[in-house]
């Protein structure tokens, strides 16, 4: 990498104040406390729920027995939607296994084509400890990047703070070497930390609005770039990056009382922005505005903002192991939330254009997140970058595409005669296709695989997404069919 670029990147990390928790006596949950509340690790067992994991592009990984508590029709609908976006998808359940075993299993699936995964429920979290050389401080935190980088070397060399020099292992990663580029992207759907009633009801509500958004989108697309005092001077840069996704981005960054908790709650959250990006000192459950008052996770639940997406430049806001995690509140504790990106520790995203550019081109949340990580790693993984970014995580379904309706990616097949009916969709093992005339079935390359007339039953299809075209008196209709063997 040219020296000038290296100096510019160094300046970003040396000059930008890190978003942190301003409560000096605040102590986030420790790894020991997290493990004390979780089951003991058991041997990894994978139970198929829908489709075949090996060979799938994308995988829904649920905690053991979760599918028994969720509406099976919603799971089927979710798989069809993901596969309609071009991903061959399967769903499985796994036992509460050591993250090392889960990572090795994902590495095997990556060798067979896996591109992304979403963890649904309380899937075990790997933890790391990083050091801020400038501030001479350290933090311990959940780090899902462990599940994205499937061939890098993650080491546990020290007990506690690495700088103390106490050699040994405490099950917390503190050393990184080798190929640290991401192989896959990941996301988390975790609702148990919200304490808003039944966690499965929250997941079902989320899947319902996820499907509705994929079908209908929103009538208008806009974003809010809300930059509190410590980062006000960079507001124009942040807005410029967000404009790679949406043309209409409102910037609020006056380093006076313009950004505060009252304005954020009363004038911004209800405005109807599609995307909100607050830049503010925070904790796992709070935004600490200057001046206040603070905004809490409870406020987000009460205010129920009608926004869809969030980039939380807000310390620890996506610490999904903390009760009332704010990122989870934005996504799963509201009636409209779909996805958020943020950190489980101090720090957040920087070099934002590398995330928003692929989003604006039609990439999914997860694909853009992986592209951003590739950029971060490409210049060498500096200590500052580790401290800023190793806590980054996506909350929500990472296959969702914020620009899909703007770019016309969604299915716009007209709902006209002749009608097409399936005995089941998704169909498992066999399917009866009925129409008012002749029909053909095509795979996603456009190749015709079978044909029929009026009503026929087929069992020879392979797992995948198909287009069924019916013709009656010169009029054509097309419907998508998900078939699972």
C-alpha positions, 0 to 999 in steps of 0.5 A: 500500500502506498505510504500516503494512503498508510499515513491517511489511514493512520490519521483516521485512527489516531485523530478520531475520538473513539466512541466510549462509555462516559460512565467511568465506573461502568463495568460491562459483563465479563466473559466469566459472567457470560459463561456462568449464565450459559450452558456447558459446552456439548459436542457439536451436533447439527440437525437439519431443519430445511434443506441440506447445509453442505453446498448451500450459499447461505445457512440459517443456524438456530439454537437447538430445538428452536424450530419447534417453537417457531411457526414453520410457515414463517421459516419456509417463507424466509427460506424462499425469500432468501433463495429468491434473492439468489442464495441457495439456503438451508436451515439447521439447528446446532447444540451449544458447542464450543465456538472452536468446533462451530468455526471448524464446521463452518470452515468445512461448509465454506469449502463447499461454497458457504458464503454467509450465515445468520445465528438465530437464538443464543448461539455461543459467542467467542470472546477477545481482549484487545489493547489500545496502545495510545490509551494504555487500556484494554477491553474484553468483548464478544467477537463474531469476526472469529466466525468470519475469518475461518483460516486465520490464527486466533490465539489465547496467550495471556490471562487477563490483560495481555500487557500484564504479561501473565502467560496462560489461557483464559479462553479469551483470544488476544493474538491474531496472525496468518490470513485474517481476511474474512471467508464468510459474513455473519449476522445475529438474531438474538431476542432473549436479551430484550426481556419484552416477553416471549423471545420467539414471538419477537423473532416471528414478528421480525420474520413477518416484517422482513418478508413484508419489506422484501415484497413491498419496500418503503414509499420513500428512502432517506437517511439521517446522519446525526453527529454529536460534538466529538465528531462534528468536524467529520460530518460532511465526510460521513454524509458523503459516504452515506450518499453512496446508498441513498441520495437523500441524507440529512446531516445534523452536526452543529457542535452546540446544543443541536444534537441532544437527546430531546431533539433525537427522540422528539424530532428525529426518531419519528421523522421516518428515515429509512436509515439512521446513523447516530455518532455518539458516546454510548454504552450497551443500553444508552446514547450519552449525548452532549448535552443530554438527556441520554437516550436508552434502549427503553426509550427506543422501545417506547418511541418505536421509530419507523426506521429500518436500518441503523449504523450505530457509531455508538460504543458497545451498542451491539453487545448482544450478550447484554440485557437490553442491548440497544442494537437488538432494541432498534431491530427486534424491539420496534415494529419496523426495524430490520438490521443494524451494524455496530460494535460490542465494545468501544469503537465502531465503523470507520472508512464508511464508504467501503461499506455504503458503496457496495450497498448502493450497488445492490449488495446485501448487508452481509456482503457489504460488511464483508467487503468493508472488512476486506478493505480494513484487512488489506493494508495489514491489521494494525493494533488500532484497527483491531481495537476499533473494529474487532467487536463489529457485528451485524444484528438481523438478517444479513441477506437483506438488501437496503437498495433492492427496491430502489434498484428494482431488484425485487420480483416484479412479475405481474400477477395476471392470468393464467393462475399457477398453484402449487400443492405446497411452496416450499415443496418437499419431496414432491409437488403438484403444479396446476395451471389453466394451460401448459406450463414449463419449469426452469432452473435459475439459469433459465434452462427448462427442466420439465413441462406439463399441462393443467395439473401434474405431480413431480418428484424429480426436481433437485433442491433449489429455486425454480421459475414456473411459467404458464401460457394460456391464450398467449398470456404468460404468468411466472411464479417462483417455486422452492423445492426441497428434497 
